[in-house]
Amino acid sequence: MHRSILFFFLLYIGSNVYAQVLIDSIVAVVNTEAITRSELENEFRIAAIAGKPILAPTKRAVLETIINRKFVLQESERIGIVIAERDDRIVGQITKIRTRFASNTDFQNALRQHQLETETLRMWVYEQIIYDEFFRRRFFNAVSSAEVERLAKSYYETNKTEFTDSERQKEYSEVREELTERIRQAQAEKEFEVWLNREKEEGTWHILDDELTQAANEAR
């Protein structure tokens, strides 16, 4: 039995008797927050507009990305993350996306071609900003600077040949900033994965769409 939950939005236009019925389906739930099929489809559309190829382009893999993001957004709301100059930052990110196109007309045409509303893109961009801010505050900034320095020096000593320029061996002081940033990012990503896995184990999330559930079983 197909387990997708259908719900209906009735939009009345003026005083007309008829209503336009838009049908969407819930494909997953994360701690009582629904993920709809249109939200899943929009992820592909936005990737095409933003020029960010999806590494695992199956619907199941993309759905899991959205599920992970929901956990981050919910925790961000719980701890009260607020984005300063929110509208300016959203506009800035959308402007970067728009620069991929020759003109604003081309950008708008691309949105129409992919059946993507501007407000949908704005919301997605805002969620990415929240996601990045959560990662920066909770994990990136929390990595021990002393541990990063130790790991950076150790990596440099073990891989000196990696740091050459015009056949000249670079000193540690020349690559320190780049190397410590790289290691801090890697350490933060490890901690983030641990946190996310714990949230998914302790939280409540379900995939309701049979097609997507079967896709996961076939992949195993």
Beta strands, then each sheet from edge to edge (+ up, - down):
strand 1: 5-12
strand 2: 19-30
strand 3: 33-36
strand 4: 164-165
strand 5: 168-169
strand 6: 205-207
sheet 1: 1+ 2- 3+
sheet 2: 1+ 2- 6+
sheet 3: 4+ 5-
end
